[in-house]
Each structure stands twice: as structure tokens, then as C-alpha cells.
């Protein structure tokens, strides 16, 4: 009879561990975003320091319905409640390269993407067209 008690404890602890692992796996699946994209991924301005305004196409997809919010750095832009697929056009203003992220209701970052700001002309690398000593 002393052999059956340790066996019972061993079997019950194995069952408890497998149930706990299954529950944590299902919680992790609830936060799984299969795809996330913001297009375009670059914004072009005349010179650095100018604000860039653009319409961005935000798309994301999940295996299960989720409540998530889109953030531009630390600023919340838009939230969706119990959705598993979204495709939406948003007006975005950038003054520098910024990170966009999808976060759950606990502010955990699920996925993120960077949108870069490029300038057509940079003062740092501007070339002079004529020299200072020219008479003409």
C-alpha cells in the first residue's frame, strides 16, 4: 500500500503540470497576432524637421478575436474590440522616424513596425554650386 501513495502523488502532479501548461499556452494563443503591416513604410519630406502627413494603411490579423490598440511611440491612435482581422486607412503625422505597435489591454507589445522619415535635401550634405571667390 505504501507504493500506491507515491504513485498517486506522481500521477496527480503530472496531470496538474500538464493542465497548467495547457492553460498558459491557451492564454498565449489569445495574444498571437499572425500578421501586422503599415504601408507605406517611409515618408518623404522636403527637408529634415518638417512634419510629414500621410494616409497609412494599417492591417493586422489574428487567429482569435482580440482587443488591441495601435500606438505611435507612446501615443494611442486607435483601438479595436474583439476583432481578428482589420484593414483601415488612418491619417498619420510624423516629424521623425517612429515605431508603431499593437498592444493588448495590459499594454504588452504584441508586434511593432518602424516608419522612417526621409528628406529630399539634407543641409548636412548640401554641395555648393559656386565657390566664394567667384567674380560672376
C-alpha positions in Angstrom: 0.0 0.0 0.0 2.9 2.4 0.6 3.9 2.1 -3.1 0.5 3.3 -4.4 0.6 6.6 -2.4 3.8 7.9 -4.1 2.5 6.7 -7.4 -0.8 8.6 -6.9 1.2 11.8 -6.0 3.4 11.4 -9.0 0.5 10.9 -11.4 -1.5 13.8 -9.9 1.4 16.2 -10.1 2.0 15.3 -13.7 -1.7 15.9 -14.5 -1.6 19.3 -12.7 1.5 20.3 -14.6 0.1 19.4 -18.0 -3.2 21.3 -17.2 -1.2 24.4 -16.1 0.9 24.2 -19.3 -2.2 23.9 -21.5 -3.8 26.9 -19.8 -0.7 29.1 -20.2 -0.5 28.0 -23.8 -4.1 29.0 -24.5 -3.5 32.4 -22.8 -0.5 32.9 -25.0 -2.5 32.0 -28.1 -5.0 34.7 -27.3 -2.3 37.3 -27.7 -1.0 35.9 -31.0 -1.1 38.2 -34.0 -0.2 36.4 -37.2 0.4 39.5 -39.4 0.8 43.2 -39.0 1.7 45.8 -41.6 1.6 49.6 -42.0 2.1 50.9 -45.5 3.9 53.0 -46.8 6.9 52.3 -44.6 8.7 55.5 -45.5 7.5 59.2 -45.6 9.4 61.8 -47.6 9.6 65.5 -46.8 11.5 68.4 -48.5 13.9 68.9 -45.6 14.5 67.3 -42.2 12.4 68.8 -39.4 9.3 69.2 -41.4 6.2 67.3 -40.4 5.2 64.5 -42.8 1.5 63.8 -43.2 0.3 60.7 -44.9 -2.5 58.2 -45.1 -1.3 54.9 -43.8 -3.0 51.5 -44.5 -3.0 49.5 -41.2 -3.7 45.8 -41.5 -3.4 43.1 -38.9 -4.7 39.6 -38.5 -5.1 37.2 -35.5 -6.0 33.6 -35.1 -8.6 34.5 -32.5 -10.6 37.7 -31.8 -8.7 40.2 -29.7 -9.0 43.7 -28.2 -5.9 45.6 -29.2 -4.8 49.3 -29.7 -2.4 50.9 -32.2 0.2 53.1 -30.7 2.6 55.7 -32.4 5.5 55.6 -30.0 3.7 56.2 -26.7 0.5 57.9 -28.2 -2.6 55.7 -28.7 -4.1 56.2 -32.1 -6.9 53.6 -32.5 -8.4 50.6 -30.6 -10.3 47.6 -31.9 -12.5 45.4 -29.7 -12.7 41.6 -30.3 -11.5 41.7 -33.9 -9.4 39.1 -35.7 -8.9 41.0 -38.9 -8.5 44.7 -39.6 -7.7 46.8 -42.7 -8.1 50.5 -42.2 -6.8 53.8 -43.5 -5.5 56.3 -40.9 -4.2 59.8 -41.1 -0.7 59.9 -39.6 1.7 62.8 -38.9 5.4 62.1 -38.4 8.2 64.5 -37.6 10.9 61.8 -37.2 11.3 58.1 -37.6 8.7 56.4 -35.3 7.7 53.0 -34.1 4.1 51.8 -34.4 3.0 48.9 -32.2 -0.1 46.8 -31.5 -0.7 46.4 -27.7 -3.1 44.4 -25.7 -5.2 45.8 -22.9 -2.3 45.2 -20.4 -0.1 47.4 -22.6 2.0 44.4 -23.7 3.6 44.9 -27.1 2.4 42.2 -29.5 4.1 43.4 -32.7 5.7 46.6 -33.9 6.9 48.2 -37.1 9.1 51.3 -37.8 8.2 54.0 -40.3 11.1 56.1 -41.4 11.1 59.8 -42.4 13.5 60.7 -45.3 14.3 64.1 -46.6 14.8 65.1 -50.3 17.5 67.5 -49.4 19.7 67.4 -46.4 21.5 70.5 -45.2 24.3 68.4 -43.8 25.4 67.1 -47.2 24.5 70.1 -49.4 27.0 70.9 -52.1 27.9 74.5 -53.0 27.2 75.3 -56.7 29.8 78.1 -56.9 32.8 79.0 -54.9 33.0 82.0 -52.6 35.7 83.9 -54.6 33.9 84.0 -58.0 33.5 87.4 -59.7 30.4 86.4 -61.6 
